[in-house]
Amino acid sequence: MTTQELKKLDREHIIYNWKAQGNIDPIVMDHAQGIYMWDTEGKRYIDFSAGLLNVNIGHGNQYVLDAMKKQMEKLCYVGTGFSTEPKAVLGRMISEITPGDLDYVFFTNGGAEAVENAIKAARSFTGRHKIYARWRSYHGATAGAITLSGDPRRWAAEPGIPGVVHYFGPYPYHCPFGSKTEEESGERALEVLNTQIMLDGPETIAAIFLEPITGTNGIIIPSKSFVQGVRRLCDDYGILMIADETMSGWGRSGKWFCMEHFDVIPDMITTAKGITSGYVQLGAMIWNRKVWDYFQNHPFAGGLTYGGHALACATAIANIEVYKQDRLIENSANLGTYLEKKLLELKERHNSVGDIRCKGLWACIELTADRENRAPLAGFSDSIRNVSAEISRRLYEKGLYTFSKWDFIFIAPPLCITADEIGEAIGCIDYALEYTDTFAK
């Protein structure tokens, strides 16, 4: 089919997420390799968002494809009551790279389902009902996960599941408590969280969820003392600490799991995305020993038809082997320093760049209309203006795909990227920022 025939067929039948369906004109992608994608017209794009922050090892890795083919010829699927070699081996491999005693794995289809099951496990383990989650967070689009999410994608699903309470985390650039530094923002957020827990009744709270680094709400990096303070509050009040590492795990931040940056071991981790790098769907809820011990004599009320899917688990095994063989975790940490340097150079050149936040190969440019008073340019949920559509158009024009919304341009390339390729991509963003500079002082 021609590109136009494919587009016509697509628009006659396909529903796209988070968009008004009448305003969609998709680029039709044909193939991909490494950090690059090609559309059906032959134009090449740098995938500077690793798909949707999931293609961590890069596209078309032959080692993974060969492992998938081998498993497909042997066994794709068997009922969840059976064990398979890929499921058992993957469980062991995950336990070897997770921090502390997070050694026990329940497989799901993706991150949102991992969150759903963590909510159920926390309530069963504690006998409590309330679940705390941060404002400016995203945990998935299923009923419980979207209720936890502290951004506008939640609104269409409200009132949502009962028992969810939101709290403010640190955000130094726009701190709701008036602080200006990372440390002070963390201290004030922790003080308010402690007061909120006291007023809400700690004996009613089952779990505190947090993205170790806030993802699609701005790559907001908390202080180590804040995350450690949340751990202490959980220990003091018998609350489970649950780290949602759906985006932040699997080398994205320069560590296997982002919580390692804070020297904190949560009670549970929920994860997905980079576990298979998007080659096939898989997620996981991971427990520590005390949660595992509880469920030795108490049934866990969770089950999914495709949990522990043999093909998905074999894909994840191959992914982990690629991370190790190609030293992709180290590459993320090392090139993260270079990426931050290049982004700071952009900030020097463009008045519309208010803040740069970077950890590993995961970064955000926050736009501003006025650096001095940190005035937003687009505003929360595009409350002032929409600039992301034009940013995306300019980036596509230059052959770059990366996710942008509101005041944020996000960067999360495949971990196999090189310094030269980062430089090429930053040049494309440099061009797009000429547009946003027209709105800034």
N, C-alpha and C positions, 0 to 999 in steps of 0.2 A: 504493500500500500504506500501511497505518497504521504508526506507529512500532513497535508491538508485533509486527506481522507481519514487518516488516523485521528486527527483533531476532531473532525466531524463525528466520527464514531464514538470517541470519548465523551464529547459533550452531549450526545444523545442518551447516554446511559450511566455515566459515572458521577457519584456524589463525592465532593471534596470536603475535607474537614475544615472547620472553623471559618468558612467563607460563604458569602452570598453566591449562590450558584450561577447567577447571571453575569458575574464579573470575571469569570475565569477564562484565561487563554493560556493553557499550559504549554511549556516547552516539552516536546516529545523526545525523551532520551532513548538512545539506541544501545550503547554499550559503555563500559567503564573499565579502567585499569589503574591500579595504584591510587594516586590522588586525582586522577582525571576522569571526566565523563564526556561523551560525545553525543550530540543530538542527531536526529535523523537527517539533518542537512549537512552533517559533517563538522559542525562547529565544536571546538574543544572548550571545556570549562574546568577550571580548578575547583574541586569540591572542598571548599574551605570550612564546611560544616560537618564533614564526615557523614553525609546523609542527613539524618536527624540525630547527630551526636552519637552515632552507633557504629559506623564503619571504621572502627579504630585501627584495624590492621591494613586498611586500604581495600580497594576493589579488586576482585579477580585473583586473589592469592591462590596460586596453583596448588600449594601444599594442602590448603583447606579444601579446595574443590576435589582433589584426589581422595582425601579422607571421606568426604561426603559420598562420592561415587562408590567407594569400597563398602561403606555402611549400607547404602541403598541396595546394593546387590545382596547383602546378607540379611538385613532386617530393618525396616523403616519404623514400624510401630508394633507395640504389643500392649495389652491392657495394663493399667497402672498397678495392679496387684502383683505383677511379675517384676523380677529384677532382670536387668540386662548388663552386659559388660560396660557399655558406654555410661550408663547411669551410675553404676557403682564406682567406676574409675573417676568420673567427673566429680562425684562427691568427695572422693579423697583428694583430688587435685585442688578443689576449692578450699578444703580445710587446710591445705599446706600454704596457701597464700593469704588467707584471711587473718586479721590480727587476733591475738589472744586465743580464747577457746571457742571462737565462732566456727564450729566444726560440723554443724548439722544442717542439712539442706533439704528444702522442699521446693521442687521445681514447678514453675508456672509457665504461662505462655508469654509473659511480658512483665514490665515493671508495675503497671497498675494492679494486676492480679496478685503480685507479690505483696503490695501494700494492703490489698483487701484481706489477704490471709494473715498478715501481721496484725491487723486490727483485731481480727477474731482471736488470734493466739494470745495477744496481750490482755484482752478482756477475760478470756478463760483463765489464764495464768494468775492474774491479780484478783479476779472476782470484782473488778471495778468497771465503770462504764465510760468515763470521760477520756477523750483522746485529744491531746494538745498538738497543734500544728501551727506553723508560722504564717503570719501575713507575708506577702511577697514570696510565695512558694508555689510549686506545681508538683503534684504527686500522681497524676494520671486522670483518665476520663471516665473510669467506671464509678459507680455510685458512691462508694466510700472514699475512694482516692480523690475524686473531684470535690467532695465536701471538705476534705483536708486542705485542698489547694487554696492558697490565699491570693488568687488573682481573678480577673473578670471571667475566665472560662468557667468558674464555679457558678456564676449567676444564673445561667439557663437551667441548671440542675437543682437550684434551691427549691424547697428547704433542705434537701439532702438528708443524710442519715443523722439520727439524733446523737447527741453526746459529744460533738466536736466543738472544741474551743480554740480560738486563734490567739496567738501572742505575738508581740513585736520582737524581732531579732535585731541585731546591730546592723546599721546601714550608715557608715560614717559620712558618706557624701550628702545624704539627705536624712540625717538622724531625727526621728520623731521626738527625741528628748533633748535636742539642741546641742549635742556634743559635736565636736569637729574632728577628733582623732579616733583611730581604730580602737585603741585601748579604752578611751573614755566611753565611746559608743557601746562597747561590750559590757562595761561595768554598769552603765545605766540600764541597758536592756536586761541584764541579769537581776538587778535590784527590782525592776518592775515585774519581771517574771516570778520572782520569789514572792512578792506581795500578791500577785494574781493567784498563785497557787494557794497561798494562805487563805485568801478570801473565798476561793472556790472549794476548799476542803481537800487537802492532799490525799486523804483516804478515799476520795472518789475518783482519782485520776489513775488510769491504767498505764498510759504511755505518753511520752513526749516524742513526737516525730520531728526530725530536722533534716534538710539537705545540708550536708557538711559545708558546702559552698552553694549558695542559692543559684539555681540554674537559669532558666529562661525568664526570670524576673531580674536579671542584671548581673550575674556572676558576682554576687556580694560575698566577700570573704570576711568571715568573722575573726576576731582575735582568738588566739589559743586559750586565753584565760576565760573567754565566754563559753567556749565549748566544754572546757574542763569544769566550769561552774555549773553548767547544765548537768554534767555527769554527777557532780556532788549533790545537786538537788534531787536527782533521781535516786541516788543511794540513800539520802537522808529520809526520803518519803516513801520508799518502796515502789517507785515508779520505774517502768521499763524505758530505757533510752533506745530509740529506733532510728538508725541512720538510713535515709533513702539515698542509696548510691546508684540509682538507675542511670543517671548521667555521669556522676563524678567518679565512678569506679572504673577499673580495668585500664589504668594508666593515664586516664585523661588529665589528671592533675600532677602527673609526675611520680605518683605512687600507685601500687596496685589498687589500694582503696584510699579515698581522700581523708578518711578519719585518721590515717596514720600521720598526717601533718600536725594533728592536734594532740598526739600522744594520749588518745582516748579510745577505749574499747567499748562500743555500744553493746547492748543486750541482743539486738537483732540488726541485721542488714537486709535491706531489700535492694535488688539489683536486676539488671537486664542489659539491653543495648550492647555494650562492648563484650559481653560474655560470648556472643557468637559473631560480633561485628555485623549483624544484620543479614548474614548469609541464610539464616533461617531463624524463626522466632524462638526465644527462650528467655525465661526470667527465673529468679530464685529468691526465696525467703530463707535466711540463714539464722539459726539460733545459737546462743551460747549454751554452756553446759547446764546452768540452772533451769533454763526453760526446757531443754531436752529432758532433764530428769523429771520435771513435773509431768510431762506427757508420757512417761513410761506407764503411769497408772491412770491417766485421764485421756479419754479419746480426743484427738485433734479433729475438729469438725471442718475439714477442708478436703476438697477433691476436685480434680480437673481431668477431663477426658484425655488431654494431651500432656499431662504432667509427666516429666521425665521421658519425653519422646526420644526414642533411640537415635534417630537421625540428628535431632537437635543437640543431644548430648555429645555425639561423636563430633559434630561441628565445633562445639565449645572446647572439647579436648584439643582439637587441632589448633584452634585459636590460641589457647593458652600456650601451646608449644611454639607457635609463631611469636607470641609476645616474648618468650624466653630466648628462642634461637636468634631472633633479629634484634634483641635488646631494645624493644620498643618502649618499655617503661623508662629506661635510662634516656632514650632519645627524647621522650616527652619532657623529662626534667631538664636536660641540657639545652634543647632548642627552645624551651619555655623562657629561658633567660634571654636568648636572642630575640624571640618574638616580643617580649616586653620592651626591649631596647628599641626595636623598630616602631612599636606603638607609641612610645614616649616621643620619638622623633616626629610622628604624625601630630601629636599634641602640640608640639612646638610650632608647627606650620599652620595649624587650623584653629581659628578662634572658636569654632563650634564644638571642639572636643573639650569636655569638662573634666572627665576622669578616665583613667585607664586602670583596669583591674585584670590581673593575669596570674594564673597558677598552672604551671606545666603548659601543655598545649590547649589551654582553655582560657579565653580572654573575652573582655567586653570593652567596647568604646561607649562611654556614656556622653551623649550630646547635651549641649547647653546653649541657651540664647544669650547668656551673660555669665562669663566665668566668675566675675567678682561676687555676685550674689547667688550663683549656682542655679539660676532660673532654668526651668525645663524648656526644651525646644519644642518637642511634640506633646509632652505631658503624659501623665498616667492614662493608659488606654486611649491615646491620641486625643486627649481632652482639649488641646490647643490647636494642633494641626497634624496631618499625616505626612510624614516625610519618608517613611520606610518604602512606600511603593516606588518613589522616584530613585531612592538609593538602590533598590533591587534592580530597577531598569538599567541604571548606569553600570552596575556591577555585571549584569548579564551582557551588556554591550561590550564590556572589556574581557568577557570570558571568565567571570568569577561567580561562583555561587556561595553565598553565605547568608545565614539567617539574620534578619533585622526586624525589629518592631519598636514602636514607641520611640524612646530616646536611646535605644540600644542597637549596636551592631555587634553581633556575636561572632566569635572565631573559635573553631574547634576542628582543625584539619585531621585527617588520618595521621596516626602517630609515625608513619613511615616517611613523612614529608622531610625535605632537606632545607637547609638555610637558604639556598638560592630560590627554591620554590616559594618559601615564605616571603622573600623579598619581592618576587614577581606579584604575589597576591596583595601585598601591602601597597604596591604601586597602583593596583586597581582601586583599592579603598581610598587612596590619596586622591584619585580623580573624583570619586563619588562625594568626598567631603567638600569639594569646591561648591557643590550645590548647598549643603547644609550651612556653609559659611555665610551664605547670603541672608540667613535669618539671625546671625549672631553679631553681637557687638565686638 
